Amino acid sequence: MSDTLVRFDPMRERHRLERSSGYLVRAAVAATLVGLAGIGASLALFDGGGKRFWCSYLVSATYFLSIALGALFFVILQHLTRAGWSVVLRRLAEAVAAILPALGLAFLPPLAGLQRIYHWAEPGASAHDAVLAAKAPYLDPYFFALRLLAYFIVWSWLAHYYFRRSVEQDRSGDVGLTRKMERLSAPAMVLYAFTVTFAAFDILMSLDPHWYSTIFGVYFFAGSLLGFVALLIVIVFLLQRSRRIRRSVTLEHYHDLGKLLFAFVFFWAYIAFSQYMLIWYGDVPEETQWFLKRQAGQWTGVSVALVLGHFFVPFLALLSRYPKRRPALLVLPALWVLLFHWIDLYWLIGPELNPPGQARVGLLDFSCFLLLAGVSVGAFALRLRAHSLIAERDPRLAESLAFENA
């Protein structure tokens, strides 16, 4: 590792995206335009503007939101634990988290179509429904919008704070900035836990206002961090292939990312099984009906595929040390996890907005995904433009460069 320290000079090798960011922005604009065209064609020819569009849009918007929230947790956690190994990876996480303001704007359309997405938002929905009547003070459209605004303000401020302090340290080398970020990390983690939990309740669980699960926020968090770690592996792999970060990220960092991916594959499965087992054992009709929807018609196949593809396949693929130290192999289960993270969110949202028993994927799903991917990639590229891809003057940079797995 000493050879790496000698050859790596952060002031000489700035690792900028100045050239590639232009390509990323153009690709993002193209993806956004194609997505908009696809949505327009789908609405005109197939859907007519009904719940099918809102299902596709909400799945993709929540998908990119969950990954950005996973990135924000990763950043806060590194400062909370004063981690050294991850310094060379943290800037990329900061940039992914920094797309949260753009995703806040992406959630304006669902607010405009609230009555088409959420049954409780329909006028008079609680008049003949005792459950909705009891929840009416909380499930109020204006209060819902206010809560969503508060979540995004908290997330966006935290993401902005950590990104700005980090790039400021690149210029000044002030160690005090690290102390400030560490001091904020504990209250930031508490804020994160509350806002993400309630956001999961509001955006996803309230699609069926008669169903509830106290573990649902943890389930959403597990998928969010799993999706982000998978994306981080893919981003690092692509950047190294394009010779953007040649010496700073080593096989040791890939190994740790592989271990994190493996751990959260298992954690997601543990939380999913715990939720299912407790509801199955309790056998309360108000709780079991949510799972019964996902075990009927075409959703049966999706449920089985989720168990196999979201747990067993990546679990077995990552069980050995071998793929974790071979980036070209590690990126394959990472891409697989990203695919099944989308399927997981579709499994959460689709049965509430699609006709009973129908689990169809069509042009609208791809169009909405391209639209939100374009927005997210564009925001990511613009955020990193003219900034280093690593925290160049972080006091723990040397520790990260010399990092070795035990």
N, C-alpha and C positions, 0 to 999 in steps of 0.2 A: 504493500500500500504506500510505502514511502515514495516509490517512483511516481505514483499518481499525484502525490502532494507536490513533488518537484515540478512535474510537467504542467500542472494546472495552475494558471495564473488568472484569477477572476477579473483583474483589471485589464488584462490583455485580451482575454477571450470573453467578450461581453454576452455572447449567446443571445443576440437580439433576433426578433422576428420581423425586422423592418422590411426585408424583402418578401418573406413568405406571408406576412400579414395582409399585404395587398391581394394576394391570390386567395387567401381565406375569406376576406371581405367580399371579393367578387363572387366566389363560390357561394357564400351565404346569401348574397342578393339574388343570385340565380336560383338557389333552392327556394327562397321565399317567393319569388315570382312564379316558379313552377307550381309550388304548393297552392298559391292563390288561384292560379288558373285551374288546377285540378279540383279545388273546392268549388269554384264557380261552375265547372262542367258537371260535377257530381250533383250539386244542388239543382241545376237546371234540368238535367236529364233523368236523374234517378230518385233523389230524395225529397225535393220540394221544400226543404228547410225545416224538417221535423227533428225528432229526437235523435235520429241517426247521426246528423251532423254534430250535435252537441256531445254525443257519446264519443265520437272520434276526436273531436277537439279537446274535450276534457281529459281523455286518456293521454294524449301527447303533451298537453300543457302540464299535467301532473307528473308525467315521466321526466321532463326536463327540470321541473321544479324539485322533484325528489333528489335528482343527482346533484343539483346545486346546493341543496340543503345538506346532503352527504358531504360535500366539499367544505361547507361552512363548519360542520362538526369536526372534520379532520383538522382544519386550521386551529380551531379553538382548543382541541385536544392536545395538539403538539405544544402549544404554549402552556396549557394547564399542567402537563407532565414534564415540561422543560426538555422535550425530546431533542436529541442531537442527530440521530440517524436520518431524520426526514427533512433536514434543512434544504437539501438540494431538490426536494420534491415539492416543498411547501408553496413556492410561488405559483406553480401550476394550479394547485388547489385554491389558492387565493383568487386567481383569475377566473376559475370556474364558479366560485362562490359570488364573484362580482357581477355575474349576469343576472342576479336576483332582481335588481330594479327593472330590467327589461322584461323579465318574466312576470313581474307585477303588472306591467302594462298588458301582457298577454292574457291576464285573467280579467280584463275589463269586459271582453265579449261574453264570457259566462255570466257575469253580473247582469249584463243587459238581457240575457236569455234565461234569467233565474227561474221563471215560471215554467219554462219548457224542460228544465233539468231536474228541479227539486219539487216533489209533490206538495210539500208543506208550504211552498211559496205561492201556490195557486189561490186565487181569491175564494174565500169560504171553505178552504180545505179542512179547517178544524171544526166546522159547524156540526158535523155528524161523526166526529172521530174523537173519542175521549183522550186517546194518547196524544194526538196533535194539539188538542186543547190544553192539556197539561204542559206541553212543551212550547206553547205559543210564545211566551215571553222571550225564550232563547232563540227559537226558530222564527225569527222576525226578519224579513228581507233587509230592512235598514240596519238592524243590529248585526246581521250576517255580514253585510258590506263593510260596516265599521270595524268588525273584528278582523276581516281579511286585510283591510287597510293597515290596521295595527300590526298584524303579523309581518307584512312586507316592509313596513317602516323599520321594525326591529331588525329583521334579517338584513335589509339593505344597509342600515347603519353599521351593523357589526361587520359585514363584508367590506364595506368601504373603509372602515376604521383600520382593519388589519391590513388591507392592501396598501392604503396610503402610508401607514407607518412603516411597512416593510420596504416599499420603494424609496421612502425618505431616508431610510437607513443605508440604502445603496449609495446615496450621495454623501451623507454626513458621517457614516460609520459610528453614530452615537449609540453606545451600548444601553443608554437609558431608555431608548425606544423599545428594546427587548423587555426591559423591566416593566414598562407601561403596558405592553401587550400581555405580559404574564399576569399582572395585577388584575386586568380586566377579565381574564379567562374564566375565573370561578363564577362571578355573577353572570357572565355571558353564557356559560353552560346552563345555568339555572333558567335564564330567559329562553334559551334555545329549547330546553326540555319542555317548558310549558307551552311555548308558541307552536312547536311542531306537533305536540300531542293534540292540542285543540284544533289546529289546522287540519289534521287527519280526521278528527271527529266532524268538523264542519264541511270540508270539501268532499270527503268520501263516505264516511259513515252515515251522514244525514241524507244520503241518496235514498236510503230506506229508513225513515224516521221511527219505525216501529222496532228496529233492531239496535242492539247496543252491545259493546264489548269493551271492558275496561283495559284490555291488553292491545286494543287496535292501534293506539298511538305507537307502541313499541314495535308492532308488526310493520307499520309504515316506515319507522325509523330504520329498522333492520334492512329493509329493501333499499332504502335511500343510500345508506352507507355502502351496502354491497354494490349497488349500481355505480357509485362514485369510484370505489377502488378499482372496479373493472375498467371504467373509463380512463382512470389515471394510468393504468398499465398500457392501454392502447395509445394514449397520447404520448407517453414516454417512448414507447416503441417506435411510433411514427417519427417523432422528433430525432431519435437516434438514427433511424434509417435515412433521414434527410440531412444528417450530420450537423444538427443544431446543438445537441448536447452530447458531445463525444466522450468526455472524460469524467464529468461530474457524477453521472449516474452509472453505477457499476452493477455487476451480478448480485452483489450483496443487497442492494436496494430492491432489485427485482425479487430476490428471495423473500425479503420481508413483505413486499406487496403481495406475493403469492400466498404467504402465510396469513395475511390479513383477509385476502379473498376467501381462502379455505375456511377460516374461522367464522366469517360472517355468512357463508353458505350454510354452515352448520347452525349458526345462531338464528338465521331466518327460519330454517326448518324447525328448530326447537320451539320458537314462538308460534309458528303456524300450527304445529301439532298441539301445543298447549292450548291454544284457543279452540281448536276443533275438538279435542278430547274433552275439555271441560263442558262445552256446550252439548256434545253428544251424550255425555254421562248425565248431565242435568236433565236433558230431554224436555226442556221448557218450550212449548210451541212458538212463543214470541222470538226465541233465539234460534231454534232449529230451522225455521222457515227460510232464513237467509242462506243456509248451506243447502237446503233442499232445492232452491232455485239453481244452484250451481252443480247439482247432481241430476239434472233433468235435461232431456233432449241433447243438443249438441254440446252443452256445457259439461256433460259427463266426460267426454273426450278431452276437453280443455283441462278439467280438474286432474285427470290422470296424467296428462302431459306435463302439468305443472309440478306434480309430485316427482315424476321421473326427471324432467329437464331442469327444474330449478334446484333440485337437491342431489339426487343420486348420480347423475352424469357429471356435474362439476365436482362433487365430493370425491368420486373415484378418480377423476382426471387430475385432481390436485393433491391426492393422498400422498403421493411419492415426492421426495425431494427433487427428483430428476427434472420435471417440467418447470419448477420454480426457478431454476438456475439457467434456463434456456429461453430467452425472451421470445423467440419465434414460436415456441410451443406454448408458453404461458399466455400469449395473446389470444390463442384459440379459445380456451375456457373463459377468458375475459369477454370476448365477443359473444360467446354463448350465453353468459350470464346477463349481458346487456339485452339480448333478445328476450330472454325469459323474464327479465324485470318488466319489460313492456307487456308481455303476456299476462304477468301477474296483475298489473294495474288494469288491463282490459278485463280480466276475470273479476276484479273488484267492482268495476264500473258497468260493464256491458250488460249483465243480467237485469240491472235496474232501468236501463234506457232502451234496450232492444226488445222486440217481441218475445214472449215467453219461449224458452227453449232454443232460441236462435243465437248462434255465436258466429256471425258472419264477419269476414274481413274483406273490405273492398277498397275502391279508389279513394274514398273519403279518408280512410285511415292512413293511407300512404301520403295523401295530399296534406293532411293536417300535420303529419309527422315531418314532412319536408318543410312546411311553413315554420313550425316551432324550432326545427333543427337549424334553419337558416337564421332565425332571430338569435338563437343561442350561440351559434358559431360566430356570427358577426359580432355580437357583444363581447365574446371571449377574445376575438382577434383585436378588436379596437381597444380593449382593456390592456392587453399585453403589448400593444404597439409602442415601440421605442423604449420598452422596459426590458430588463434582463429576465431570462427564464429561470434564474436562480437568485436566491437572496445573497448577493455577493459579499456583503460585509456583516453578515450575521455573526455574532461571536462564537457560534457553535459550528461554523462552516467547516473548519478543519476536522472537527470530530465526525461530521457527516462524510467528508471525503475519505477519511481513514476507517470508516465503519466496516466491521466484519461480523458475520453471524457466528455465534458461539458454536 
